[in-house]
Amino acid sequence: METFGLANLDSLAEIGLRRRVDMRPTLLRVLTDLYIQKTTHSADEERHYTELALRLLEVVDVPTRATVAVRLAHHLSPPLRVIQSLVNDLPEVAAPLRSHPLLQPPKSAGAGSPHPSVAANVDDAAACDTKPKEAAAATVRGEIDSRTANELNELFFAATADERALILRNLDVASRPPAGRVAVSRNPGVGQRLEAAALARNREDFAHQLMQSLRIGRAQARRIAGDALGEPIVIAAKAINLPRDLLYRILMFVNPVIGHSVERVYALATLYDEMTVETAEDMVAIWQALAKTERAAARHQPLLWDDETRVRARPAVTTRTPAAAQTKQRRDAS
């Protein structure tokens, strides 16, 4: 991924302003959630997030700043400049961070050791936030919480082509799994089935193949297949290692909106060349987090979902009097 520069920061700060809904608060919340997925960061990762967060904090509303403060307050080592900015904000924004160990003055308790209360705070934070090495090694983007995944997914699909490129460029603010860590099917037959579905213009089958190969939910697979800009298909192709020429043919046929624009197909092919496998896996892991929510919702559906409706709709049972008895009753009455 290319280095994050001031031009990119300015562009990201303007995301959503051309539409009625300002997406900058969502962007800041999502990138903060991605950042705190990892307990420690490299100097470049911290600088990257710090520059972006400080820019966005200047333009987002108070509830968003308060939300970011709460999330960073539970992180063992948040960026110092960011929490200093937040603690100097309004009282409702600053309150969660005032007791953070990083903001406490050094207090000696003999021989230069930290004050016991500060040490206790650090130990408590470490106990809450630090994971065993084996657990940390197994933690990947696929374990991102569903709320964050949903926010970033909606942000991405609502963005323009240029904005999507910027979002993809900045997914590395969080921990990055090694290539191949995200579970997807890279069987060569996957590409052949995707191509066959695209050439047949069978979007439903194309979505089904995406669902199986990426381990994502059906609704998300359909959304990817029907996207009018095409970046999600490029992400999927990169994650499952489709050959470039095969991707080119898929883009020509899977969606007429894309295939009828030579410039758009060329731009997407260029994006495929420039995108790293890690970036593609970052987004696929977010899609997989959405699939977990979809499966959980499905498990909570009643086995026979319309049974209750049928019971309510069933007419009340009435006791019919036999015809012979009705005739006798009429005769007796007369």
ChimeraX attribute file (.defattr): number of C-alpha atoms within 10 A of each C-alpha:
attribute: neighborCount
match mode: 1-to-1
recipient: residues
	/A:1	13
	/A:2	7
	/A:3	10
	/A:4	18
	/A:5	11
	/A:6	12
	/A:7	9
	/A:8	17
	/A:9	17
	/A:10	13
	/A:11	12
	/A:12	22
	/A:13	24
	/A:14	16
	/A:15	22
	/A:16	19
	/A:17	11
	/A:18	8
	/A:19	10
	/A:20	7
	/A:21	9
	/A:22	15
	/A:23	19
	/A:24	22
	/A:25	21
	/A:26	17
	/A:27	23
	/A:28	25
	/A:29	20
	/A:30	21
	/A:31	22
	/A:32	22
	/A:33	22
	/A:34	21
	/A:35	23
	/A:36	21
	/A:37	19
	/A:38	22
	/A:39	17
	/A:40	17
	/A:41	17
	/A:42	10
	/A:43	8
	/A:44	12
	/A:45	17
	/A:46	17
	/A:47	16
	/A:48	18
	/A:49	22
	/A:50	19
	/A:51	16
	/A:52	24
	/A:53	22
	/A:54	16
	/A:55	17
	/A:56	21
	/A:57	20
	/A:58	11
	/A:59	13
	/A:60	17
	/A:61	12
	/A:62	15
	/A:63	12
	/A:64	17
	/A:65	23
	/A:66	21
	/A:67	17
	/A:68	25
	/A:69	23
	/A:70	16
	/A:71	16
	/A:72	23
	/A:73	21
	/A:74	16
	/A:75	21
	/A:76	24
	/A:77	20
	/A:78	22
	/A:79	18
	/A:80	13
	/A:81	14
	/A:82	19
	/A:83	23
	/A:84	15
	/A:85	14
	/A:86	25
	/A:87	20
	/A:88	13
	/A:89	15
	/A:90	12
	/A:91	12
	/A:92	14
	/A:93	21
	/A:94	21
	/A:95	18
	/A:96	20
	/A:97	22
	/A:98	18
	/A:99	14
	/A:100	21
	/A:101	20
	/A:102	18
	/A:103	13
	/A:104	10
	/A:105	10
	/A:106	13
	/A:107	13
	/A:108	11
	/A:109	10
	/A:110	8
	/A:111	6
	/A:112	9
	/A:113	11
	/A:114	15
	/A:115	14
	/A:116	12
	/A:117	11
	/A:118	18
	/A:119	13
	/A:120	13
	/A:121	15
	/A:122	17
	/A:123	15
	/A:124	13
	/A:125	18
	/A:126	15
	/A:127	11
	/A:128	12
	/A:129	16
	/A:130	17
	/A:131	14
	/A:132	7
	/A:133	9
	/A:134	8
	/A:135	10
	/A:136	12
	/A:137	10
	/A:138	11
	/A:139	18
	/A:140	21
	/A:141	26
	/A:142	24
	/A:143	15
	/A:144	19
	/A:145	17
	/A:146	19
	/A:147	14
	/A:148	20
	/A:149	24
	/A:150	17
	/A:151	15
	/A:152	23
	/A:153	17
	/A:154	12
	/A:155	20
	/A:156	21
	/A:157	18
	/A:158	14
	/A:159	18
	/A:160	13
	/A:161	17
	/A:162	11
	/A:163	20
	/A:164	19
	/A:165	15
	/A:166	19
	/A:167	20
	/A:168	18
	/A:169	18
	/A:170	21
	/A:171	20
	/A:172	19
	/A:173	25
	/A:174	24
	/A:175	21
	/A:176	17
	/A:177	19
	/A:178	11
	/A:179	14
	/A:180	13
	/A:181	16
	/A:182	21
	/A:183	16
	/A:184	22
	/A:185	16
	/A:186	16
	/A:187	12
	/A:188	12
	/A:189	10
	/A:190	18
	/A:191	22
	/A:192	13
	/A:193	15
	/A:194	26
	/A:195	21
	/A:196	16
	/A:197	21
	/A:198	23
	/A:199	17
	/A:200	13
	/A:201	16
	/A:202	15
	/A:203	19
	/A:204	16
	/A:205	18
	/A:206	25
	/A:207	24
	/A:208	19
	/A:209	19
	/A:210	29
	/A:211	21
	/A:212	15
	/A:213	20
	/A:214	23
	/A:215	21
	/A:216	24
	/A:217	22
	/A:218	18
	/A:219	14
	/A:220	19
	/A:221	25
	/A:222	18
	/A:223	13
	/A:224	23
	/A:225	21
	/A:226	20
	/A:227	16
	/A:228	15
	/A:229	19
	/A:230	22
	/A:231	22
	/A:232	23
	/A:233	22
	/A:234	24
	/A:235	25
	/A:236	24
	/A:237	24
	/A:238	23
	/A:239	28
	/A:240	23
	/A:241	18
	/A:242	19
	/A:243	12
	/A:244	16
	/A:245	10
	/A:246	14
	/A:247	23
	/A:248	18
	/A:249	15
	/A:250	25
	/A:251	26
	/A:252	19
	/A:253	20
	/A:254	26
	/A:255	20
	/A:256	13
	/A:257	16
	/A:258	19
	/A:259	19
	/A:260	13
	/A:261	12
	/A:262	11
	/A:263	11
	/A:264	18
	/A:265	21
	/A:266	13
	/A:267	15
	/A:268	24
	/A:269	19
	/A:270	13
	/A:271	16
	/A:272	22
	/A:273	12
	/A:274	11
	/A:275	19
	/A:276	17
	/A:277	19
	/A:278	21
	/A:279	22
	/A:280	23
	/A:281	29
	/A:282	25
	/A:283	23
	/A:284	24
	/A:285	26
	/A:286	23
	/A:287	25
	/A:288	26
	/A:289	24
	/A:290	25
	/A:291	22
	/A:292	18
	/A:293	16
	/A:294	17
	/A:295	12
	/A:296	11
	/A:297	10
	/A:298	11
	/A:299	10
	/A:300	8
	/A:301	9
	/A:302	10
	/A:303	9
	/A:304	7
	/A:305	9
	/A:306	10
	/A:307	11
	/A:308	11
	/A:309	9
	/A:310	10
	/A:311	10
	/A:312	10
	/A:313	9
	/A:314	9
	/A:315	8
	/A:316	8
	/A:317	6
	/A:318	6
	/A:319	6
	/A:320	7
	/A:321	8
	/A:322	8
	/A:323	9
	/A:324	8
	/A:325	10
	/A:326	11
	/A:327	11
	/A:328	11
	/A:329	11
	/A:330	9
	/A:331	9
	/A:332	7
	/A:333	7
	/A:334	6
